[in-house]
């Protein structure tokens, strides 16, 4: 599609109409004509079920703390007491698994 002055002018008009509907004030078009918001138009927005699920998931995640303070305190105490044990087999297994996963994806 060729972009010419007509399309640019139409885009400008649409932008002004959007601004007009957002602010509720009269806006002026490029020819001096005023755009008044129509009180007769009712606007409805429907959110898809997938968007609603995403919002619910985001809200649920925002309520969970990023750091589990109790777990951190337990590990810190074990380290200070010298009783914290590292399972090198588990660490190696997870490193290999993650490496293989990233190479496949």
Residue pairs with C-beta under 8 A, 6 or more apart in sequence:
1 7
9 30
12 30
13 29
13 30
16 27
16 28
16 29
16 35
17 27
17 35
19 27
20 26
20 27
20 35
20 36
20 37
21 37
21 43
24 37
25 37
26 34
26 35
26 36
26 37
27 34
27 35
28 34
28 35
29 35
47 55
75 84
78 84
